[in-house]
Amino acid sequence: MILFKFPFKEVFYTLNNNTPLENTIRFHSFDNLREIIFSGSYQPITEEEILNLNITSQNLQQEYQSPPESKDEYISRIENVIGIIKDNQLPKVVISRQKWVPISEHETIDLGSTFLKLCKDYPNAFIHLFADKDEAWIGATPEVLGQYNKITKDFETMSLAGTLPVSEEWSEKEIEEQKPVSTYIQSVLGRYSQQVKISPVYDHISGNIKHLRNDFKAVINRHNISDLIKELHPTPAVCGVPKEQCSEIIKNNEKYNRAFYAGYIQTEQDNEITCFVNLRCAQLFRNGILLYAGGGITALSEPEKEWKETEMKADAVLQRLTFLGT
């Protein structure tokens, strides 16, 4: 079962497996070692029909048992990473954390209503809810990894990094955090196209927080798109610079599998392929919800501020949870 909505669109979709027309939605894990594929034609579904599906946490079989990480443990991890960054003169490493929110046996999350709440509050995001065998995820990602028009051959992507509450002003830390993402994307696109158009930096609003953003556009041959996406992922916005060294730091520091968090979601229709970075997401369990959130760590990072940033990002899903009877 899958429900989804595209950015800036009003229509909710599911997939119909009983038609000859077949589209796909592919969920790629962060490490690219796992893939979940949903196939079928895109079928519009109404809000009433979504609510009538009665999708709840009680429908899920899997329960989560691992102990949650404390704030002190997270702070210690970030302090360690800042030391590594300074010792190796690295521009940026993206470090994530898991936030476990248990629910009692007397509570039930209304997943359909939660999906609709995310759609209402984040109109510029790709919203998804899926349950595949024993695994279920929900998310509202603001970031496009790449969008390709098969007719015009136009490829568009974005550099999205740096996070603050909407009311605050950008500091050197956020500006320096976003720059290597833009530099990396420009470099990769330059290997596939002689003309890469780049927009000025501007604010991207996502709920109560904002990010720094550049837009990129280039003409790319169709046969290069798969290689281009593989080269772009993971971008410095979810990994760091340089990619290989930062991937190793992440592996040694996080001590858990990111699974589908910070991976990408690939949708394909007749004339268009779009890939979204899977951010602002959570894995769903019968006994609670496991939220994922990360941030770009630089030599200028302050561990306490990084903690608050991950709390803000986790709230994107957490504050939209809807329980039966509420």
LUMTIGU-302431 format. One record per residue (C-alpha): residue number from 1; residue in three letters; x negated, y, z. Coordinates in pm, 1 decimal. Example, Ala and Ser with C-alpha at 12.3 -4.5 7.8 and 13.67 -1.06 7.14 Angstrom:
BEGIN
NODE  seq  type         X         Y         Z
NODE    1   ala   -1230.0    -450.0     780.0
NODE    2   ser   -1367.0    -106.0     714.0
This chain:
BEGIN
NODE  seq  type         X         Y         Z
NODE    1   met       0.0       0.0       0.0
NODE    2   ile    -124.8     345.4     -87.2
NODE    3   leu      17.6     698.1     -76.5
NODE    4   phe    -166.0    1000.4    -217.8
NODE    5   lys    -129.3    1362.1    -330.2
NODE    6   phe    -359.4    1565.7    -552.4
NODE    7   pro    -483.6    1915.2    -458.0
NODE    8   phe    -244.4    2202.7    -537.4
NODE    9   lys      24.1    1958.6    -659.2
NODE   10   glu     367.9    1913.8    -504.0
NODE   11   val     423.4    1550.1    -603.0
NODE   12   phe     354.5    1251.8    -375.1
NODE   13   tyr     249.0     926.1    -541.9
NODE   14   thr     223.8     556.5    -480.7
NODE   15   leu     119.3     284.1    -727.5
NODE   16   asn     364.3      64.0    -916.1
NODE   17   asn     214.8    -277.5    -995.0
NODE   18   asn     507.4    -385.1   -1215.3
NODE   19   thr     436.9    -171.7   -1522.3
NODE   20   pro     198.8    -231.1   -1815.9
NODE   21   leu      37.1     111.9   -1772.1
NODE   22   glu    -250.1      77.4   -1528.7
NODE   23   asn    -439.0     349.5   -1345.6
NODE   24   thr    -688.3     290.8   -1067.2
NODE   25   ile    -791.9     442.3    -737.9
NODE   26   arg   -1126.6     318.4    -610.8
NODE   27   phe   -1261.2     375.8    -260.3
NODE   28   his   -1641.8     353.3    -248.9
NODE   29   ser   -1821.3     320.6      83.9
NODE   30   phe   -2094.1     567.2     177.4
NODE   31   asp   -2365.1     307.2     110.4
NODE   32   asn   -2194.4     199.5    -215.9
NODE   33   leu   -2191.2    -162.5     -97.3
NODE   34   arg   -1813.0    -187.6     -59.8
NODE   35   glu   -1526.0     -99.4    -288.7
NODE   36   ile   -1149.3    -123.6    -245.8
NODE   37   ile    -949.4     -97.0    -569.4
NODE   38   phe    -580.5     -13.7    -605.7
NODE   39   ser    -431.9     -63.9    -953.8
NODE   40   gly     -97.7      22.3   -1111.4
NODE   41   ser      81.6     316.3   -1266.2
NODE   42   tyr     119.6     639.1   -1070.0
NODE   43   gln     474.9     647.0    -941.0
NODE   44   pro     622.6     958.6    -779.0
NODE   45   ile     774.7     899.2    -437.5
NODE   46   thr     992.9    1137.3    -238.3
NODE   47   glu     946.0    1249.3     120.2
NODE   48   glu    1260.5    1059.0     216.7
NODE   49   glu    1132.4     740.8      52.3
NODE   50   ile     800.0     774.1     237.4
NODE   51   leu     977.9     806.9     571.5
NODE   52   asn    1201.6     510.3     488.0
NODE   53   leu     893.3     290.3     442.4
NODE   54   asn     856.6     299.5     822.9
NODE   55   ile     476.5     280.2     810.7
NODE   56   thr     349.3     285.4    1169.1
NODE   57   ser      46.5     184.0    1372.8
NODE   58   gln     248.0    -118.1    1487.8
NODE   59   asn     225.4    -255.1    1132.2
NODE   60   leu    -153.7    -276.1    1164.5
NODE   61   gln    -322.9    -594.4    1281.3
NODE   62   gln    -676.3    -481.1    1355.5
NODE   63   glu    -771.8    -347.0    1700.7
NODE   64   tyr   -1082.4    -144.3    1784.6
NODE   65   gln   -1297.8    -252.0    2079.3
NODE   66   ser   -1632.1     -66.3    2070.4
NODE   67   pro   -1700.9     191.9    2345.3
NODE   68   pro   -1692.3     557.3    2230.0
NODE   69   glu   -2002.2     776.9    2217.8
NODE   70   ser   -2019.3    1044.1    2488.7
NODE   71   lys   -2090.6    1411.0    2424.8
NODE   72   asp   -2426.1    1378.6    2605.1
NODE   73   glu   -2525.4    1088.2    2380.5
NODE   74   tyr   -2436.3    1289.4    2070.2
NODE   75   ile   -2630.3    1594.6    2194.0
NODE   76   ser   -2933.1    1373.0    2254.9
NODE   77   arg   -2910.9    1234.7    1900.4
NODE   78   ile   -2896.1    1584.1    1750.9
NODE   79   glu   -3193.6    1703.1    1956.5
NODE   80   asn   -3390.5    1405.9    1826.2
NODE   81   val   -3295.3    1482.5    1464.7
NODE   82   ile   -3390.1    1849.8    1501.0
NODE   83   gly   -3733.7    1733.4    1616.8
NODE   84   ile   -3766.9    1507.7    1311.2
NODE   85   ile   -3660.9    1793.3    1082.1
NODE   86   lys   -3922.0    2027.3    1229.4
NODE   87   asp   -4198.0    1765.2    1222.4
NODE   88   asn   -4128.9    1681.1     856.9
NODE   89   gln   -4023.7    2030.7     744.3
NODE   90   leu   -3695.3    1902.1     603.9
NODE   91   pro   -3429.8    2147.0     478.9
NODE   92   lys   -3131.4    1951.9     613.2
NODE   93   val   -3003.8    1616.2     740.3
NODE   94   val   -2631.4    1541.3     775.0
NODE   95   ile   -2549.3    1354.5    1095.6
NODE   96   ser   -2202.1    1224.5    1176.5
NODE   97   arg   -2024.3    1090.0    1481.8
NODE   98   gln   -1722.5     874.8    1553.6
NODE   99   lys   -1443.6     995.4    1780.3
NODE  100   trp   -1219.1     725.9    1922.8
NODE  101   val    -867.0     823.7    2031.9
NODE  102   pro    -681.7     531.1    2192.4
NODE  103   ile    -304.7     499.2    2206.2
NODE  104   ser    -114.8     302.5    2467.5
NODE  105   glu      99.5       0.0    2392.5
NODE  106   his     401.3     224.8    2447.7
NODE  107   glu     293.9     473.9    2175.8
NODE  108   thr     337.7     434.4    1801.0
NODE  109   ile     188.8     659.5    1532.2
NODE  110   asp     430.7     738.4    1250.5
NODE  111   leu     182.5     716.5     962.8
NODE  112   gly     427.0     831.2     695.1
NODE  113   ser     506.9    1149.0     887.7
NODE  114   thr     137.1    1204.2     957.6
NODE  115   phe      62.1    1178.2     584.1
NODE  116   leu     334.6    1433.4     506.5
NODE  117   lys     206.4    1668.8     776.0
NODE  118   leu    -142.8    1658.5     622.5
NODE  119   cys       7.2    1731.0     279.6
NODE  120   lys     189.5    2033.9     417.8
NODE  121   asp    -105.1    2178.4     611.4
NODE  122   tyr    -378.7    2108.8     351.7
NODE  123   pro    -233.8    2192.0       6.7
NODE  124   asn    -583.4    2224.4    -148.2
NODE  125   ala    -697.6    1876.6     -35.8
NODE  126   phe    -666.8    1524.2    -175.0
NODE  127   ile    -450.1    1341.8      80.4
NODE  128   his    -443.0     964.9     109.3
NODE  129   leu    -306.4     688.7     329.7
NODE  130   phe    -379.4     326.1     252.9
NODE  131   ala    -356.6     -13.6     414.7
NODE  132   asp    -545.7    -301.9     253.7
NODE  133   lys    -521.5    -635.6     434.3
NODE  134   asp    -671.0    -562.4     777.7
NODE  135   glu    -807.2    -216.5     692.2
NODE  136   ala    -626.0     117.7     693.8
NODE  137   trp    -746.3     476.5     641.9
NODE  138   ile    -600.4     824.7     621.8
NODE  139   gly    -765.5    1147.4     509.8
NODE  140   ala    -740.0    1500.2     371.6
NODE  141   thr   -1060.6    1580.1     186.2
NODE  142   pro   -1134.8    1930.8      54.9
NODE  143   glu   -1437.6    1831.9    -154.2
NODE  144   val   -1454.5    1726.8    -519.9
NODE  145   leu   -1757.8    1518.7    -617.3
NODE  146   gly   -1673.7    1550.4    -985.4
NODE  147   gln   -1385.1    1604.1   -1227.4
NODE  148   tyr   -1418.4    1501.4   -1592.2
NODE  149   asn   -1191.3    1581.2   -1885.8
NODE  150   lys   -1224.6    1304.1   -2144.5
NODE  151   ile   -1102.1    1530.2   -2427.0
NODE  152   thr   -1307.5    1847.7   -2372.5
NODE  153   lys   -1598.4    1661.4   -2204.5
NODE  154   asp   -1603.6    1929.3   -1934.3
NODE  155   phe   -1742.1    1812.8   -1600.3
NODE  156   glu   -1674.2    2023.7   -1290.9
NODE  157   thr   -1804.9    1987.1    -938.6
NODE  158   met   -1870.8    2196.2    -629.3
NODE  159   ser   -2129.8    2262.9    -363.6
NODE  160   leu   -1942.9    2272.9     -31.7
NODE  161   ala   -2135.6    2313.4     293.3
NODE  162   gly   -2162.9    2527.6     603.3
NODE  163   thr   -1870.4    2534.7     846.2
NODE  164   leu   -1724.1    2802.0    1071.4
NODE  165   pro   -1384.9    2901.1    1210.5
NODE  166   val   -1211.8    3129.4     960.4
NODE  167   ser   -1246.2    3430.7    1192.6
NODE  168   glu   -1626.9    3409.7    1233.9
NODE  169   glu   -1903.8    3558.6    1017.4
NODE  170   trp   -2164.0    3351.9     833.2
NODE  171   ser   -2509.4    3326.1     989.5
NODE  172   glu   -2846.1    3234.4     839.7
NODE  173   lys   -2797.9    2875.9     956.6
NODE  174   glu   -2485.7    2815.2     742.5
NODE  175   ile   -2630.0    2998.8     442.3
NODE  176   glu   -2951.3    2794.1     453.1
NODE  177   glu   -2746.7    2475.8     500.4
NODE  178   gln   -2550.4    2531.2     179.5
NODE  179   lys   -2838.7    2636.6     -47.4
NODE  180   pro   -3004.9    2293.2     -89.0
NODE  181   val   -2670.0    2139.5    -184.2
NODE  182   ser   -2633.2    2386.8    -471.9
NODE  183   thr   -2996.7    2341.6    -576.5
NODE  184   tyr   -2958.2    1962.9    -582.2
NODE  185   ile   -2636.9    1965.8    -786.8
NODE  186   gln   -2782.4    2212.9   -1037.1
NODE  187   ser   -3091.1    1993.1   -1075.6
NODE  188   val   -2888.9    1675.2   -1136.2
NODE  189   leu   -2652.7    1840.2   -1385.2
NODE  190   gly   -2950.4    1988.4   -1568.2
NODE  191   arg   -3067.2    1637.2   -1656.7
NODE  192   tyr   -2738.1    1567.4   -1836.3
NODE  193   ser   -2651.6    1905.3   -1990.5
NODE  194   gln   -2841.8    2200.7   -2136.1
NODE  195   gln   -2577.6    2448.5   -2021.8
NODE  196   val   -2470.6    2450.7   -1656.7
NODE  197   lys   -2241.4    2731.1   -1543.2
NODE  198   ile   -2254.6    2828.4   -1174.4
NODE  199   ser   -2015.0    3055.0    -987.4
NODE  200   pro   -2118.4    3297.6    -712.6
NODE  201   val   -2090.4    3170.9    -354.7
NODE  202   tyr   -1747.6    3223.3    -199.4
NODE  203   asp   -1541.0    3111.2     100.9
NODE  204   his   -1341.0    2788.7      76.4
NODE  205   ile   -1061.8    2782.7     336.8
NODE  206   ser    -953.5    2444.3     474.8
NODE  207   gly    -696.6    2480.4     750.7
NODE  208   asn    -850.0    2676.2    1038.3
NODE  209   ile   -1209.3    2642.5     914.7
NODE  210   lys   -1405.8    2768.6     614.9
NODE  211   his   -1703.3    2652.5     407.5
NODE  212   leu   -1944.9    2815.3     163.4
NODE  213   arg   -1885.1    2705.8    -194.6
NODE  214   asn   -2030.5    2727.2    -545.6
NODE  215   asp   -1853.3    2584.1    -851.5
NODE  216   phe   -2039.0    2413.2   -1137.8
NODE  217   lys   -1928.9    2335.4   -1492.7
NODE  218   ala   -2112.4    2151.0   -1770.5
NODE  219   val   -2039.4    1957.7   -2090.1
NODE  220   ile   -2130.0    1590.1   -2037.2
NODE  221   asn   -2107.8    1291.8   -2273.4
NODE  222   arg   -1850.8    1033.1   -2163.3
NODE  223   his   -2102.7     747.9   -2148.2
NODE  224   asn   -2311.9     940.9   -1891.8
NODE  225   ile   -2035.6    1002.2   -1636.5
NODE  226   ser   -2084.2     681.9   -1438.1
NODE  227   asp   -2458.9     741.5   -1402.5
NODE  228   leu   -2400.8    1107.5   -1314.8
NODE  229   ile   -2158.3    1022.9   -1033.2
NODE  230   lys   -2397.7     762.8    -895.6
NODE  231   glu   -2680.1    1016.7    -901.7
NODE  232   leu   -2474.2    1289.4    -735.3
NODE  233   his   -2359.7    1060.2    -452.7
NODE  234   pro   -2440.5    1108.8    -177.1
NODE  235   thr   -2490.6    1482.9    -218.8
NODE  236   pro   -2689.5    1683.8      37.9
NODE  237   ala   -2349.8    1790.9     178.1
NODE  238   val   -2304.6    1443.0     331.2
NODE  239   cys   -2663.6    1311.9     337.5
NODE  240   gly   -2938.1    1574.9     323.6
NODE  241   val   -3252.8    1664.7     131.5
NODE  242   pro   -3454.4    1469.2      21.7
NODE  243   lys   -3192.9    1197.0     -23.0
NODE  244   glu   -3404.4     885.1      40.9
NODE  245   gln   -3573.1    1017.9     354.0
NODE  246   cys   -3247.5    1154.7     495.1
NODE  247   ser   -3066.8     825.9     427.0
NODE  248   glu   -3326.8     647.4     638.6
NODE  249   ile   -3292.0     904.2     919.5
NODE  250   ile   -2913.3     859.5     912.5
NODE  251   lys   -2947.2     482.0     926.8
NODE  252   asn   -3183.0     498.2    1225.3
NODE  253   asn   -2989.7     767.6    1409.4
NODE  254   glu   -2622.0     683.4    1372.1
NODE  255   lys   -2640.4     314.0    1467.3
NODE  256   tyr   -2303.6     240.8    1304.1
NODE  257   asn   -2171.7     189.7     953.6
NODE  258   arg   -2005.9     496.9     802.2
NODE  259   ala   -1784.4     260.5     602.8
NODE  260   phe   -1567.3     474.8     370.6
NODE  261   tyr   -1639.3     801.8     551.3
NODE  262   ala   -1850.7    1028.2     323.6
NODE  263   gly   -1812.4     777.3      41.9
NODE  264   tyr   -1603.5     878.3    -256.8
NODE  265   ile   -1257.7     816.3    -398.9
NODE  266   gln   -1234.3     776.9    -776.4
NODE  267   thr    -902.3     834.8    -951.9
NODE  268   glu    -854.8     776.8   -1322.7
NODE  269   gln    -570.8     872.3   -1553.1
NODE  270   asp    -539.2     883.0   -1931.5
NODE  271   asn    -752.2    1191.8   -1992.8
NODE  272   glu    -916.4    1260.0   -1658.8
NODE  273   ile   -1150.9    1108.0   -1402.0
NODE  274   thr   -1174.2    1274.3   -1061.4
NODE  275   cys   -1393.3    1176.5    -767.6
NODE  276   phe   -1337.5    1316.5    -418.2
NODE  277   val   -1585.0    1297.2    -129.8
NODE  278   asn   -1403.3    1113.4     149.8
NODE  279   leu   -1417.3    1368.8     432.7
NODE  280   arg   -1171.8    1464.0     713.4
NODE  281   cys   -1077.2    1099.8     737.6
NODE  282   ala   -1009.5     834.3     998.2
NODE  283   gln    -977.1     459.1    1020.5
NODE  284   leu    -646.6     342.8    1165.6
NODE  285   phe    -603.3      65.7    1420.0
NODE  286   arg    -312.6     -82.0    1610.2
NODE  287   asn    -454.1      54.4    1938.0
NODE  288   gly    -583.3     393.9    1820.4
NODE  289   ile    -756.3     603.2    1557.9
NODE  290   leu   -1129.0     626.9    1480.6
NODE  291   leu   -1213.1     971.9    1343.6
NODE  292   tyr   -1532.2    1056.3    1154.6
NODE  293   ala   -1693.4    1399.9    1139.1
NODE  294   gly   -2040.2    1526.1    1056.8
NODE  295   gly   -2246.7    1836.3    1012.2
NODE  296   gly   -2559.6    1958.2     840.0
NODE  297   ile   -2847.8    1970.0    1086.7
NODE  298   thr   -3133.3    2212.8    1020.7
NODE  299   ala   -3424.6    2346.7    1222.3
NODE  300   leu   -3191.3    2630.4    1329.6
NODE  301   ser   -2916.0    2400.8    1458.2
NODE  302   glu   -2785.4    2428.8    1813.5
NODE  303   pro   -2659.6    2090.5    1943.9
NODE  304   glu   -2366.9    2241.8    2136.6
NODE  305   lys   -2245.9    2427.6    1826.8
NODE  306   glu   -2282.3    2110.9    1618.7
NODE  307   trp   -2060.6    1926.7    1869.1
NODE  308   lys   -1794.5    2196.6    1840.5
NODE  309   glu   -1813.1    2179.8    1461.0
NODE  310   thr   -1745.1    1805.4    1460.6
NODE  311   glu   -1456.0    1858.3    1702.0
NODE  312   met   -1303.2    2113.0    1462.1
NODE  313   lys   -1341.3    1875.7    1169.2
NODE  314   ala   -1192.5    1580.7    1359.3
NODE  315   asp    -893.4    1797.9    1447.6
NODE  316   ala    -798.6    1812.9    1078.6
NODE  317   val    -644.0    1467.3    1117.4
NODE  318   leu    -610.0    1442.8    1495.5
NODE  319   gln    -384.7    1748.0    1532.3
NODE  320   arg    -152.4    1618.0    1258.1
NODE  321   leu     -84.8    1279.7    1417.8
NODE  322   thr     288.3    1228.7    1454.8
NODE  323   phe     429.6     981.4    1703.2
NODE  324   leu     767.7     811.1    1687.2
NODE  325   gly    1017.3     994.8    1902.0
NODE  326   thr     839.2    1332.0    1874.8
